[in-house]
Each structure stands twice: as C-alpha cells, then as structure tokens.
Amino acid sequence: MKYPKAIMRYCPKCQKHTLQKVSIYKPGKRRASAIGERRHAEDKKGYGGQKFPKLAKPAKVTKKVTRMLTCPDCKKKFNTYGIRIKKFELVAA
Ligand SMILES: [Zn+2]
C-alpha cells in the first residue's frame, strides 16, 4: 500500500485542519531493568521455565502498521488505529 507522506487532517488541539506529517510508529527498546522484564526472566529461569509453547506456526501472516501523525502547529503526535498489511510505504503526494 502506498500512503502519502503528509495528509490534511483535523487537529483536536488546534481545532482546525492542518497538513500533518505521516510516519510509522515503532515501539521503543524494552528496558531489561523494568519490573515486568525482571519478573518474566525470573519465571523463565531453571528447569521447566518455559511456561507456554513457543509458536511454531503463527496464525497471522501480516503485522499491524500504526501511522503516527504530527501536527506542524502544535507538534502534537496522534496515533491512528493499526491496519493489517503486508507492505506499507510512504510516498510523496
Ligand atoms: Zn495541532
């Protein structure tokens, strides 16, 4: 799917339409010192540590793509709902 790099869209903060920049949302790096990560590592440790079978054949063939829109006026970022798609590319429109 080809998607424009900038779209005209309503900004709830500015309360008007602005030409917003489109980028793809990427999750940040997981902190190893976070409590959930430490607890999970502790659970997995030792004999019988793997609590659920590792997925041999995943059900989904696609990944969700979340678009992140940035308003040029207030610099606020908006995430849109994710769409399942094999290929997503941003093109100049
Ligand atoms: Zn705005």
PDB file of the backbone (N, CA, C, O) and the ligand in Angstrom, with CONECT records:
HET     ZN  A 101       1
ATOM      1  N   MET A   1       0.833  -1.183   0.000  1.00  0.00           N
ATOM      2  CA  MET A   1       0.000   0.000   0.000  1.00  0.00           C
ATOM      3  C   MET A   1       0.877   1.246   0.000  1.00  0.00           C
ATOM      4  O   MET A   1       1.853   1.341   0.744  1.00  0.00           O
ATOM      5  N   LYS A   2       0.509   2.191  -0.845  1.00  0.00           N
ATOM      6  CA  LYS A   2       1.231   3.462  -0.898  1.00  0.00           C
ATOM      7  C   LYS A   2       0.403   4.512  -0.169  1.00  0.00           C
ATOM      8  O   LYS A   2      -0.806   4.630  -0.367  1.00  0.00           O
ATOM      9  N   TYR A   3       1.083   5.262   0.671  1.00  0.00           N
ATOM     10  CA  TYR A   3       0.378   6.221   1.511  1.00  0.00           C
ATOM     11  C   TYR A   3       1.112   7.564   1.435  1.00  0.00           C
ATOM     12  O   TYR A   3       2.343   7.579   1.446  1.00  0.00           O
ATOM     13  N   PRO A   4       0.393   8.695   1.358  1.00  0.00           N
ATOM     14  CA  PRO A   4       1.076   9.993   1.265  1.00  0.00           C
ATOM     15  C   PRO A   4       1.851  10.360   2.528  1.00  0.00           C
ATOM     16  O   PRO A   4       1.472   9.984   3.638  1.00  0.00           O
ATOM     17  N   LYS A   5       2.945  11.104   2.338  1.00  0.00           N
ATOM     18  CA  LYS A   5       3.810  11.495   3.454  1.00  0.00           C
ATOM     19  C   LYS A   5       3.158  12.544   4.352  1.00  0.00           C
ATOM     20  O   LYS A   5       3.481  12.648   5.536  1.00  0.00           O
ATOM     21  N   ALA A   6       2.244  13.314   3.784  1.00  0.00           N
ATOM     22  CA  ALA A   6       1.536  14.342   4.556  1.00  0.00           C
ATOM     23  C   ALA A   6       0.079  14.343   4.155  1.00  0.00           C
ATOM     24  O   ALA A   6      -0.255  14.270   2.972  1.00  0.00           O
ATOM     25  N   ILE A   7      -0.798  14.427   5.166  1.00  0.00           N
ATOM     26  CA  ILE A   7      -2.225  14.466   4.863  1.00  0.00           C
ATOM     27  C   ILE A   7      -2.887  15.636   5.588  1.00  0.00           C
ATOM     28  O   ILE A   7      -2.469  16.041   6.673  1.00  0.00           O
ATOM     29  N   MET A   8      -3.922  16.159   4.962  1.00  0.00           N
ATOM     30  CA  MET A   8      -4.713  17.244   5.553  1.00  0.00           C
ATOM     31  C   MET A   8      -5.701  16.591   6.512  1.00  0.00           C
ATOM     32  O   MET A   8      -6.522  15.767   6.107  1.00  0.00           O
ATOM     33  N   ARG A   9      -5.615  16.965   7.777  1.00  0.00           N
ATOM     34  CA  ARG A   9      -6.408  16.278   8.785  1.00  0.00           C
ATOM     35  C   ARG A   9      -6.737  17.238   9.916  1.00  0.00           C
ATOM     36  O   ARG A   9      -6.018  18.206  10.162  1.00  0.00           O
ATOM     37  N   TYR A  10      -7.835  16.949  10.598  1.00  0.00           N
ATOM     38  CA  TYR A  10      -8.278  17.785  11.716  1.00  0.00           C
ATOM     39  C   TYR A  10      -7.398  17.550  12.938  1.00  0.00           C
ATOM     40  O   TYR A  10      -7.143  16.401  13.300  1.00  0.00           O
ATOM     41  N   CYS A  11      -6.935  18.613  13.573  1.00  0.00           N
ATOM     42  CA  CYS A  11      -6.159  18.501  14.806  1.00  0.00           C
ATOM     43  C   CYS A  11      -7.066  18.906  15.966  1.00  0.00           C
ATOM     44  O   CYS A  11      -7.530  20.046  16.009  1.00  0.00           O
ATOM     45  N   PRO A  12      -7.326  17.998  16.906  1.00  0.00           N
ATOM     46  CA  PRO A  12      -8.224  18.328  18.018  1.00  0.00           C
ATOM     47  C   PRO A  12      -7.680  19.419  18.938  1.00  0.00           C
ATOM     48  O   PRO A  12      -8.444  20.126  19.594  1.00  0.00           O
ATOM     49  N   LYS A  13      -6.350  19.550  18.980  1.00  0.00           N
ATOM     50  CA  LYS A  13      -5.761  20.560  19.861  1.00  0.00           C
ATOM     51  C   LYS A  13      -5.875  21.965  19.260  1.00  0.00           C
ATOM     52  O   LYS A  13      -6.268  22.918  19.933  1.00  0.00           O
ATOM     53  N   CYS A  14      -5.514  22.064  17.958  1.00  0.00           N
ATOM     54  CA  CYS A  14      -5.605  23.355  17.277  1.00  0.00           C
ATOM     55  C   CYS A  14      -7.044  23.671  16.863  1.00  0.00           C
ATOM     56  O   CYS A  14      -7.367  24.821  16.566  1.00  0.00           O
ATOM     57  N   GLN A  15      -7.901  22.658  16.845  1.00  0.00           N
ATOM     58  CA  GLN A  15      -9.305  22.758  16.438  1.00  0.00           C
ATOM     59  C   GLN A  15      -9.455  23.293  15.013  1.00  0.00           C
ATOM     60  O   GLN A  15     -10.346  24.092  14.724  1.00  0.00           O
ATOM     61  N   LYS A  16      -8.562  22.832  14.125  1.00  0.00           N
ATOM     62  CA  LYS A  16      -8.663  23.183  12.709  1.00  0.00           C
ATOM     63  C   LYS A  16      -7.911  22.127  11.896  1.00  0.00           C
ATOM     64  O   LYS A  16      -7.217  21.280  12.460  1.00  0.00           O
ATOM     65  N   HIS A  17      -8.054  22.181  10.565  1.00  0.00           N
ATOM     66  CA  HIS A  17      -7.348  21.239   9.707  1.00  0.00           C
ATOM     67  C   HIS A  17      -5.917  21.721   9.471  1.00  0.00           C
ATOM     68  O   HIS A  17      -5.688  22.901   9.206  1.00  0.00           O
ATOM     69  N   THR A  18      -4.969  20.809   9.569  1.00  0.00           N
ATOM     70  CA  THR A  18      -3.565  21.136   9.316  1.00  0.00           C
ATOM     71  C   THR A  18      -2.954  20.042   8.441  1.00  0.00           C
ATOM     72  O   THR A  18      -3.456  18.918   8.406  1.00  0.00           O
ATOM     73  N   LEU A  19      -1.878  20.369   7.740  1.00  0.00           N
ATOM     74  CA  LEU A  19      -1.179  19.395   6.896  1.00  0.00           C
ATOM     75  C   LEU A  19      -0.224  18.601   7.789  1.00  0.00           C
ATOM     76  O   LEU A  19       0.865  19.076   8.111  1.00  0.00           O
ATOM     77  N   GLN A  20      -0.626  17.409   8.181  1.00  0.00           N
ATOM     78  CA  GLN A  20       0.143  16.640   9.170  1.00  0.00           C
ATOM     79  C   GLN A  20       1.082  15.639   8.532  1.00  0.00           C
ATOM     80  O   GLN A  20       0.756  14.994   7.535  1.00  0.00           O
ATOM     81  N   LYS A  21       2.267  15.524   9.136  1.00  0.00           N
ATOM     82  CA  LYS A  21       3.309  14.635   8.641  1.00  0.00           C
ATOM     83  C   LYS A  21       3.007  13.198   9.087  1.00  0.00           C
ATOM     84  O   LYS A  21       2.646  12.961  10.240  1.00  0.00           O
ATOM     85  N   VAL A  22       3.158  12.260   8.176  1.00  0.00           N
ATOM     86  CA  VAL A  22       2.862  10.863   8.485  1.00  0.00           C
ATOM     87  C   VAL A  22       4.162  10.093   8.673  1.00  0.00           C
ATOM     88  O   VAL A  22       5.070  10.199   7.848  1.00  0.00           O
ATOM     89  N   SER A  23       4.260   9.318   9.751  1.00  0.00           N
ATOM     90  CA  SER A  23       5.391   8.416   9.954  1.00  0.00           C
ATOM     91  C   SER A  23       4.856   7.112  10.531  1.00  0.00           C
ATOM     92  O   SER A  23       3.724   7.051  11.010  1.00  0.00           O
ATOM     93  N   ILE A  24       5.673   6.081  10.480  1.00  0.00           N
ATOM     94  CA  ILE A  24       5.244   4.777  11.003  1.00  0.00           C
ATOM     95  C   ILE A  24       5.705   4.653  12.445  1.00  0.00           C
ATOM     96  O   ILE A  24       6.868   4.895  12.766  1.00  0.00           O
ATOM     97  N   TYR A  25       4.766   4.269  13.313  1.00  0.00           N
ATOM     98  CA  TYR A  25       5.075   4.124  14.734  1.00  0.00           C
ATOM     99  C   TYR A  25       5.964   2.906  14.961  1.00  0.00           C
ATOM    100  O   TYR A  25       5.688   1.823  14.444  1.00  0.00           O
ATOM    101  N   LYS A  26       7.036   3.088  15.741  1.00  0.00           N
ATOM    102  CA  LYS A  26       7.902   1.962  16.095  1.00  0.00           C
ATOM    103  C   LYS A  26       8.019   1.921  17.613  1.00  0.00           C
ATOM    104  O   LYS A  26       8.312   2.939  18.240  1.00  0.00           O
ATOM    105  N   PRO A  27       7.791   0.750  18.209  1.00  0.00           N
ATOM    106  CA  PRO A  27       7.907   0.676  19.660  1.00  0.00           C
ATOM    107  C   PRO A  27       9.346   0.875  20.109  1.00  0.00           C
ATOM    108  O   PRO A  27      10.286   0.502  19.407  1.00  0.00           O
ATOM    109  N   GLY A  28       9.506   1.461  21.277  1.00  0.00           N
ATOM    110  CA  GLY A  28      10.841   1.713  21.811  1.00  0.00           C
ATOM    111  C   GLY A  28      11.509   0.453  22.314  1.00  0.00           C
ATOM    112  O   GLY A  28      10.889  -0.607  22.403  1.00  0.00           O
ATOM    113  N   LYS A  29      12.788   0.584  22.643  1.00  0.00           N
ATOM    114  CA  LYS A  29      13.561  -0.559  23.131  1.00  0.00           C
ATOM    115  C   LYS A  29      13.084  -0.939  24.533  1.00  0.00           C
ATOM    116  O   LYS A  29      12.824  -0.061  25.356  1.00  0.00           O
ATOM    117  N   ARG A  30      12.969  -2.226  24.809  1.00  0.00           N
ATOM    118  CA  ARG A  30      12.499  -2.701  26.110  1.00  0.00           C
ATOM    119  C   ARG A  30      13.637  -2.582  27.114  1.00  0.00           C
ATOM    120  O   ARG A  30      14.770  -2.982  26.844  1.00  0.00           O
ATOM    121  N   ARG A  31      13.310  -2.018  28.291  1.00  0.00           N
ATOM    122  CA  ARG A  31      14.319  -1.877  29.329  1.00  0.00           C
ATOM    123  C   ARG A  31      14.446  -3.184  30.089  1.00  0.00           C
ATOM    124  O   ARG A  31      13.448  -3.704  30.588  1.00  0.00           O
ATOM    125  N   ALA A  32      15.648  -3.723  30.186  1.00  0.00           N
ATOM    126  CA  ALA A  32      15.873  -5.002  30.867  1.00  0.00           C
ATOM    127  C   ALA A  32      15.667  -4.881  32.369  1.00  0.00           C
ATOM    128  O   ALA A  32      15.412  -5.878  33.045  1.00  0.00           O
ATOM    129  N   SER A  33      15.777  -3.653  32.899  1.00  0.00           N
ATOM    130  CA  SER A  33      15.639  -3.454  34.342  1.00  0.00           C
ATOM    131  C   SER A  33      14.198  -3.196  34.769  1.00  0.00           C
ATOM    132  O   SER A  33      13.931  -3.043  35.961  1.00  0.00           O
ATOM    133  N   ALA A  34      13.254  -3.143  33.806  1.00  0.00           N
ATOM    134  CA  ALA A  34      11.847  -2.914  34.142  1.00  0.00           C
ATOM    135  C   ALA A  34      11.316  -4.103  34.941  1.00  0.00           C
ATOM    136  O   ALA A  34      11.752  -5.236  34.737  1.00  0.00           O
ATOM    137  N   ILE A  35      10.375  -3.845  35.848  1.00  0.00           N
ATOM    138  CA  ILE A  35       9.888  -4.897  36.763  1.00  0.00           C
ATOM    139  C   ILE A  35       9.279  -6.077  36.009  1.00  0.00           C
ATOM    140  O   ILE A  35       9.503  -7.228  36.385  1.00  0.00           O
ATOM    141  N   GLY A  36       8.512  -5.808  34.948  1.00  0.00           N
ATOM    142  CA  GLY A  36       7.904  -6.883  34.169  1.00  0.00           C
ATOM    143  C   GLY A  36       8.935  -7.769  33.498  1.00  0.00           C
ATOM    144  O   GLY A  36       8.788  -8.991  33.459  1.00  0.00           O
ATOM    145  N   GLU A  37       9.972  -7.150  32.973  1.00  0.00           N
ATOM    146  CA  GLU A  37      11.052  -7.892  32.301  1.00  0.00           C
ATOM    147  C   GLU A  37      11.812  -8.761  33.307  1.00  0.00           C
ATOM    148  O   GLU A  37      12.148  -9.911  33.022  1.00  0.00           O
ATOM    149  N   ARG A  38      12.080  -8.187  34.497  1.00  0.00           N
ATOM    150  CA  ARG A  38      12.822  -8.918  35.533  1.00  0.00           C
ATOM    151  C   ARG A  38      12.007 -10.118  36.025  1.00  0.00           C
ATOM    152  O   ARG A  38      12.539 -11.209  36.226  1.00  0.00           O
ATOM    153  N   ARG A  39      10.688  -9.886  36.214  1.00  0.00           N
ATOM    154  CA  ARG A  39       9.799 -10.948  36.696  1.00  0.00           C
ATOM    155  C   ARG A  39       9.701 -12.072  35.662  1.00  0.00           C
ATOM    156  O   ARG A  39       9.724 -13.254  36.005  1.00  0.00           O
ATOM    157  N   HIS A  40       9.592 -11.679  34.390  1.00  0.00           N
ATOM    158  CA  HIS A  40       9.495 -12.661  33.310  1.00  0.00           C
ATOM    159  C   HIS A  40      10.777 -13.492  33.228  1.00  0.00           C
ATOM    160  O   HIS A  40      10.725 -14.708  33.047  1.00  0.00           O
ATOM    161  N   ALA A  41      11.922 -12.830  33.363  1.00  0.00           N
ATOM    162  CA  ALA A  41      13.215 -13.525  33.320  1.00  0.00           C
ATOM    163  C   ALA A  41      13.339 -14.506  34.486  1.00  0.00           C
ATOM    164  O   ALA A  41      13.879 -15.602  34.339  1.00  0.00           O
ATOM    165  N   GLU A  42      12.828 -14.090  35.645  1.00  0.00           N
ATOM    166  CA  GLU A  42      12.862 -14.942  36.839  1.00  0.00           C
ATOM    167  C   GLU A  42      11.949 -16.162  36.654  1.00  0.00           C
ATOM    168  O   GLU A  42      12.305 -17.265  37.068  1.00  0.00           O
ATOM    169  N   ASP A  43      10.775 -15.973  36.034  1.00  0.00           N
ATOM    170  CA  ASP A  43       9.821 -17.055  35.771  1.00  0.00           C
ATOM    171  C   ASP A  43      10.392 -18.076  34.800  1.00  0.00           C
ATOM    172  O   ASP A  43      10.166 -19.277  34.951  1.00  0.00           O
ATOM    173  N   LYS A  44      11.129 -17.604  33.811  1.00  0.00           N
ATOM    174  CA  LYS A  44      11.658 -18.479  32.763  1.00  0.00           C
ATOM    175  C   LYS A  44      12.908 -19.248  33.192  1.00  0.00           C
ATOM    176  O   LYS A  44      13.329 -20.194  32.526  1.00  0.00           O
ATOM    177  N   LYS A  45      13.493 -18.826  34.317  1.00  0.00           N
ATOM    178  CA  LYS A  45      14.755 -19.406  34.762  1.00  0.00           C
ATOM    179  C   LYS A  45      14.587 -20.858  35.230  1.00  0.00           C
ATOM    180  O   LYS A  45      13.550 -21.214  35.791  1.00  0.00           O
ATOM    181  N   GLY A  46      15.577 -21.668  35.007  1.00  0.00           N
ATOM    182  CA  GLY A  46      15.634 -23.021  35.563  1.00  0.00           C
ATOM    183  C   GLY A  46      14.871 -24.078  34.790  1.00  0.00           C
ATOM    184  O   GLY A  46      14.418 -23.843  33.670  1.00  0.00           O
ATOM    185  N   TYR A  47      14.734 -25.248  35.402  1.00  0.00           N
ATOM    186  CA  TYR A  47      14.086 -26.407  34.779  1.00  0.00           C
ATOM    187  C   TYR A  47      12.586 -26.147  34.667  1.00  0.00           C
ATOM    188  O   TYR A  47      11.960 -25.740  35.646  1.00  0.00           O
ATOM    189  N   GLY A  48      11.995 -26.376  33.483  1.00  0.00           N
ATOM    190  CA  GLY A  48      10.559 -26.136  33.269  1.00  0.00           C
ATOM    191  C   GLY A  48      10.217 -24.666  33.252  1.00  0.00           C
ATOM    192  O   GLY A  48       9.103 -24.275  33.603  1.00  0.00           O
ATOM    193  N   GLY A  49      11.149 -23.867  32.853  1.00  0.00           N
ATOM    194  CA  GLY A  49      10.950 -22.413  32.884  1.00  0.00           C
ATOM    195  C   GLY A  49      10.057 -21.881  31.794  1.00  0.00           C
ATOM    196  O   GLY A  49       9.387 -20.866  31.986  1.00  0.00           O
ATOM    197  N   GLN A  50      10.031 -22.552  30.633  1.00  0.00           N
ATOM    198  CA  GLN A  50       9.177 -22.091  29.534  1.00  0.00           C
ATOM    199  C   GLN A  50       7.740 -22.469  29.845  1.00  0.00           C
ATOM    200  O   GLN A  50       7.392 -23.650  29.822  1.00  0.00           O
ATOM    201  N   LYS A  51       6.886 -21.464  30.141  1.00  0.00           N
ATOM    202  CA  LYS A  51       5.528 -21.738  30.628  1.00  0.00           C
ATOM    203  C   LYS A  51       4.520 -21.992  29.525  1.00  0.00           C
ATOM    204  O   LYS A  51       3.470 -22.580  29.784  1.00  0.00           O
ATOM    205  N   PHE A  52       4.806 -21.568  28.304  1.00  0.00           N
ATOM    206  CA  PHE A  52       3.870 -21.791  27.199  1.00  0.00           C
ATOM    207  C   PHE A  52       4.689 -22.201  25.979  1.00  0.00           C
ATOM    208  O   PHE A  52       5.826 -21.750  25.840  1.00  0.00           O
ATOM    209  N   PRO A  53       4.148 -23.047  25.082  1.00  0.00           N
ATOM    210  CA  PRO A  53       4.933 -23.478  23.933  1.00  0.00           C
ATOM    211  C   PRO A  53       5.264 -22.319  22.994  1.00  0.00           C
ATOM    212  O   PRO A  53       4.440 -21.432  22.771  1.00  0.00           O
ATOM    213  N   LYS A  54       6.453 -22.339  22.462  1.00  0.00           N
ATOM    214  CA  LYS A  54       6.847 -21.308  21.512  1.00  0.00           C
ATOM    215  C   LYS A  54       6.070 -21.528  20.216  1.00  0.00           C
ATOM    216  O   LYS A  54       5.893 -22.669  19.789  1.00  0.00           O
ATOM    217  N   LEU A  55       5.607 -20.452  19.590  1.00  0.00           N
ATOM    218  CA  LEU A  55       4.793 -20.559  18.385  1.00  0.00           C
ATOM    219  C   LEU A  55       5.617 -21.096  17.223  1.00  0.00           C
ATOM    220  O   LEU A  55       6.595 -20.483  16.794  1.00  0.00           O
ATOM    221  N   ALA A  56       5.192 -22.278  16.714  1.00  0.00           N
ATOM    222  CA  ALA A  56       5.892 -22.882  15.583  1.00  0.00           C
ATOM    223  C   ALA A  56       5.354 -22.308  14.276  1.00  0.00           C
ATOM    224  O   ALA A  56       6.100 -22.084  13.323  1.00  0.00           O
ATOM    225  N   LYS A  57       4.025 -22.072  14.252  1.00  0.00           N
ATOM    226  CA  LYS A  57       3.379 -21.570  13.047  1.00  0.00           C
ATOM    227  C   LYS A  57       2.436 -20.438  13.448  1.00  0.00           C
ATOM    228  O   LYS A  57       1.309 -20.711  13.863  1.00  0.00           O
ATOM    229  N   PRO A  58       2.845 -19.212  13.343  1.00  0.00           N
ATOM    230  CA  PRO A  58       1.974 -18.120  13.755  1.00  0.00           C
ATOM    231  C   PRO A  58       0.723 -18.020  12.881  1.00  0.00           C
ATOM    232  O   PRO A  58       0.773 -18.286  11.680  1.00  0.00           O
ATOM    233  N   ALA A  59      -0.389 -17.638  13.489  1.00  0.00           N
ATOM    234  CA  ALA A  59      -1.670 -17.574  12.791  1.00  0.00           C
ATOM    235  C   ALA A  59      -1.716 -16.429  11.787  1.00  0.00           C
ATOM    236  O   ALA A  59      -2.354 -16.537  10.739  1.00  0.00           O
ATOM    237  N   LYS A  60      -1.043 -15.345  12.108  1.00  0.00           N
ATOM    238  CA  LYS A  60      -1.106 -14.167  11.250  1.00  0.00           C
ATOM    239  C   LYS A  60       0.104 -14.121  10.309  1.00  0.00           C
ATOM    240  O   LYS A  60       1.225 -14.469  10.679  1.00  0.00           O
ATOM    241  N   VAL A  61      -0.171 -13.677   9.080  1.00  0.00           N
ATOM    242  CA  VAL A  61       0.918 -13.541   8.107  1.00  0.00           C
ATOM    243  C   VAL A  61       1.325 -12.075   7.942  1.00  0.00           C
ATOM    244  O   VAL A  61       2.332 -11.762   7.308  1.00  0.00           O
ATOM    245  N   THR A  62       0.526 -11.195   8.521  1.00  0.00           N
ATOM    246  CA  THR A  62       0.811  -9.768   8.396  1.00  0.00           C
ATOM    247  C   THR A  62       1.056  -9.155   9.768  1.00  0.00           C
ATOM    248  O   THR A  62       0.743  -9.754  10.797  1.00  0.00           O
ATOM    249  N   LYS A  63       1.617  -7.960   9.765  1.00  0.00           N
ATOM    250  CA  LYS A  63       1.834  -7.213  11.002  1.00  0.00           C
ATOM    251  C   LYS A  63       1.021  -5.935  10.924  1.00  0.00           C
ATOM    252  O   LYS A  63       0.761  -5.408   9.842  1.00  0.00           O
ATOM    253  N   LYS A  64       0.626  -5.450  12.080  1.00  0.00           N
ATOM    254  CA  LYS A  64      -0.153  -4.216  12.102  1.00  0.00           C
ATOM    255  C   LYS A  64       0.759  -3.018  11.939  1.00  0.00           C
ATOM    256  O   LYS A  64       1.834  -2.946  12.535  1.00  0.00           O
ATOM    257  N   VAL A  65       0.311  -2.082  11.122  1.00  0.00           N
ATOM    258  CA  VAL A  65       1.071  -0.851  10.900  1.00  0.00           C
ATOM    259  C   VAL A  65       0.281   0.299  11.510  1.00  0.00           C
ATOM    260  O   VAL A  65      -0.872   0.535  11.147  1.00  0.00           O
ATOM    261  N   THR A  66       0.911   1.014  12.443  1.00  0.00           N
ATOM    262  CA  THR A  66       0.278   2.169  13.065  1.00  0.00           C
ATOM    263  C   THR A  66       0.903   3.437  12.501  1.00  0.00           C
ATOM    264  O   THR A  66       2.121   3.613  12.534  1.00  0.00           O
ATOM    265  N   ARG A  67       0.065   4.306  11.989  1.00  0.00           N
ATOM    266  CA  ARG A  67       0.575   5.563  11.446  1.00  0.00           C
ATOM    267  C   ARG A  67       0.604   6.619  12.546  1.00  0.00           C
ATOM    268  O   ARG A  67      -0.330   6.732  13.340  1.00  0.00           O
ATOM    269  N   MET A  68       1.677   7.380  12.579  1.00  0.00           N
ATOM    270  CA  MET A  68       1.797   8.443  13.568  1.00  0.00           C
ATOM    271  C   MET A  68       1.743   9.768  12.833  1.00  0.00           C
ATOM    272  O   MET A  68       2.536  10.023  11.928  1.00  0.00           O
ATOM    273  N   LEU A  69       0.798  10.609  13.231  1.00  0.00           N
ATOM    274  CA  LEU A  69       0.617  11.886  12.557  1.00  0.00           C
ATOM    275  C   LEU A  69       1.093  13.008  13.466  1.00  0.00           C
ATOM    276  O   LEU A  69       0.738  13.059  14.644  1.00  0.00           O
ATOM    277  N   THR A  70       1.900  13.908  12.911  1.00  0.00           N
ATOM    278  CA  THR A  70       2.430  15.024  13.687  1.00  0.00           C
ATOM    279  C   THR A  70       1.875  16.328  13.149  1.00  0.00           C
ATOM    280  O   THR A  70       1.985  16.624  11.960  1.00  0.00           O
ATOM    281  N   CYS A  71       1.280  17.097  14.035  1.00  0.00           N
ATOM    282  CA  CYS A  71       0.736  18.409  13.654  1.00  0.00           C
ATOM    283  C   CYS A  71       1.880  19.420  13.618  1.00  0.00           C
ATOM    284  O   CYS A  71       2.618  19.529  14.597  1.00  0.00           O
ATOM    285  N   PRO A  72       2.052  20.161  12.523  1.00  0.00           N
ATOM    286  CA  PRO A  72       3.169  21.112  12.455  1.00  0.00           C
ATOM    287  C   PRO A  72       2.989  22.331  13.369  1.00  0.00           C
ATOM    288  O   PRO A  72       3.972  22.957  13.767  1.00  0.00           O
ATOM    289  N   ASP A  73       1.746  22.666  13.699  1.00  0.00           N
ATOM    290  CA  ASP A  73       1.479  23.857  14.509  1.00  0.00           C
ATOM    291  C   ASP A  73       1.749  23.621  15.993  1.00  0.00           C
ATOM    292  O   ASP A  73       2.463  24.400  16.625  1.00  0.00           O
ATOM    293  N   CYS A  74       1.179  22.545  16.556  1.00  0.00           N
ATOM    294  CA  CYS A  74       1.317  22.313  17.995  1.00  0.00           C
ATOM    295  C   CYS A  74       2.297  21.183  18.311  1.00  0.00           C
ATOM    296  O   CYS A  74       2.550  20.902  19.482  1.00  0.00           O
ATOM    297  N   LYS A  75       2.853  20.529  17.284  1.00  0.00           N
ATOM    298  CA  LYS A  75       3.826  19.432  17.401  1.00  0.00           C
ATOM    299  C   LYS A  75       3.259  18.205  18.135  1.00  0.00           C
ATOM    300  O   LYS A  75       4.009  17.319  18.547  1.00  0.00           O
ATOM    301  N   LYS A  76       1.951  18.167  18.289  1.00  0.00           N
ATOM    302  CA  LYS A  76       1.334  17.028  18.965  1.00  0.00           C
ATOM    303  C   LYS A  76       1.285  15.839  18.019  1.00  0.00           C
ATOM    304  O   LYS A  76       1.062  15.981  16.817  1.00  0.00           O
ATOM    305  N   LYS A  77       1.504  14.644  18.606  1.00  0.00           N
ATOM    306  CA  LYS A  77       1.502  13.425  17.796  1.00  0.00           C
ATOM    307  C   LYS A  77       0.230  12.637  18.039  1.00  0.00           C
ATOM    308  O   LYS A  77      -0.248  12.533  19.168  1.00  0.00           O
ATOM    309  N   PHE A  78      -0.310  12.087  16.970  1.00  0.00           N
ATOM    310  CA  PHE A  78      -1.530  11.293  17.064  1.00  0.00           C
ATOM    311  C   PHE A  78      -1.275   9.929  16.444  1.00  0.00           C
ATOM    312  O   PHE A  78      -0.732   9.826  15.344  1.00  0.00           O
ATOM    313  N   ASN A  79      -1.669   8.896  17.153  1.00  0.00           N
ATOM    314  CA  ASN A  79      -1.584   7.552  16.593  1.00  0.00           C
ATOM    315  C   ASN A  79      -2.941   7.165  16.049  1.00  0.00           C
ATOM    316  O   ASN A  79      -3.969   7.423  16.676  1.00  0.00           O
ATOM    317  N   THR A  80      -2.943   6.541  14.871  1.00  0.00           N
ATOM    318  CA  THR A  80      -4.195   6.051  14.314  1.00  0.00           C
ATOM    319  C   THR A  80      -4.289   4.555  14.587  1.00  0.00           C
ATOM    320  O   THR A  80      -3.291   3.936  14.955  1.00  0.00           O
ATOM    321  N   TYR A  81      -5.440   3.979  14.420  1.00  0.00           N
ATOM    322  CA  TYR A  81      -5.613   2.553  14.626  1.00  0.00           C
ATOM    323  C   TYR A  81      -4.745   1.786  13.630  1.00  0.00           C
ATOM    324  O   TYR A  81      -4.519   2.247  12.512  1.00  0.00           O
ATOM    325  N   GLY A  82      -4.259   0.606  14.045  1.00  0.00           N
ATOM    326  CA  GLY A  82      -3.381  -0.185  13.198  1.00  0.00           C
ATOM    327  C   GLY A  82      -4.131  -0.892  12.091  1.00  0.00           C
ATOM    328  O   GLY A  82      -5.253  -1.356  12.289  1.00  0.00           O
ATOM    329  N   ILE A  83      -3.507  -0.976  10.918  1.00  0.00           N
ATOM    330  CA  ILE A  83      -4.116  -1.717   9.811  1.00  0.00           C
ATOM    331  C   ILE A  83      -3.205  -2.886   9.470  1.00  0.00           C
ATOM    332  O   ILE A  83      -1.982  -2.750   9.466  1.00  0.00           O
ATOM    333  N   ARG A  84      -3.813  -4.046   9.180  1.00  0.00           N
ATOM    334  CA  ARG A  84      -3.046  -5.234   8.809  1.00  0.00           C
ATOM    335  C   ARG A  84      -2.694  -5.153   7.336  1.00  0.00           C
ATOM    336  O   ARG A  84      -3.574  -5.102   6.476  1.00  0.00           O
ATOM    337  N   ILE A  85      -1.407  -5.141   7.055  1.00  0.00           N
ATOM    338  CA  ILE A  85      -0.961  -5.001   5.685  1.00  0.00           C
ATOM    339  C   ILE A  85       0.429  -5.620   5.543  1.00  0.00           C
ATOM    340  O   ILE A  85       1.241  -5.573   6.467  1.00  0.00           O
ATOM    341  N   LYS A  86       0.688  -6.201   4.367  1.00  0.00           N
ATOM    342  CA  LYS A  86       1.982  -6.850   4.145  1.00  0.00           C
ATOM    343  C   LYS A  86       3.069  -5.817   3.875  1.00  0.00           C
ATOM    344  O   LYS A  86       4.166  -5.887   4.429  1.00  0.00           O
ATOM    345  N   LYS A  87       2.746  -4.861   3.015  1.00  0.00           N
ATOM    346  CA  LYS A  87       3.739  -3.857   2.635  1.00  0.00           C
ATOM    347  C   LYS A  87       3.129  -2.469   2.764  1.00  0.00           C
ATOM    348  O   LYS A  87       2.030  -2.214   2.272  1.00  0.00           O
ATOM    349  N   PHE A  88       3.847  -1.580   3.426  1.00  0.00           N
ATOM    350  CA  PHE A  88       3.369  -0.217   3.625  1.00  0.00           C
ATOM    351  C   PHE A  88       4.500   0.739   3.305  1.00  0.00           C
ATOM    352  O   PHE A  88       5.573   0.659   3.903  1.00  0.00           O
ATOM    353  N   GLU A  89       4.268   1.637   2.369  1.00  0.00           N
ATOM    354  CA  GLU A  89       5.327   2.597   2.064  1.00  0.00           C
ATOM    355  C   GLU A  89       4.752   4.012   1.936  1.00  0.00           C
ATOM    356  O   GLU A  89       3.633   4.226   1.470  1.00  0.00           O
ATOM    357  N   LEU A  90       5.583   4.967   2.379  1.00  0.00           N
ATOM    358  CA  LEU A  90       5.185   6.367   2.322  1.00  0.00           C
ATOM    359  C   LEU A  90       5.727   6.987   1.041  1.00  0.00           C
ATOM    360  O   LEU A  90       6.915   6.889   0.735  1.00  0.00           O
ATOM    361  N   VAL A  91       4.829   7.626   0.305  1.00  0.00           N
ATOM    362  CA  VAL A  91       5.236   8.254  -0.949  1.00  0.00           C
ATOM    363  C   VAL A  91       4.864   9.738  -0.914  1.00  0.00           C
ATOM    364  O   VAL A  91       3.906  10.134  -0.251  1.00  0.00           O
ATOM    365  N   ALA A  92       5.626  10.537  -1.627  1.00  0.00           N
ATOM    366  CA  ALA A  92       5.321  11.961  -1.732  1.00  0.00           C
ATOM    367  C   ALA A  92       4.090  12.124  -2.612  1.00  0.00           C
ATOM    368  O   ALA A  92       4.036  11.587  -3.719  1.00  0.00           O
ATOM    369  N   ALA A  93       3.124  12.849  -2.132  1.00  0.00           N
ATOM    370  CA  ALA A  93       1.889  13.023  -2.898  1.00  0.00           C
ATOM    371  C   ALA A  93       1.730  14.472  -3.367  1.00  0.00           C
ATOM    372  O   ALA A  93       0.745  14.803  -4.027  1.00  0.00           O
TER     373      ALA A  93
HETATM  374 ZN    ZN A 101      -2.274  20.945  16.140  1.00  0.00          ZN2+
END
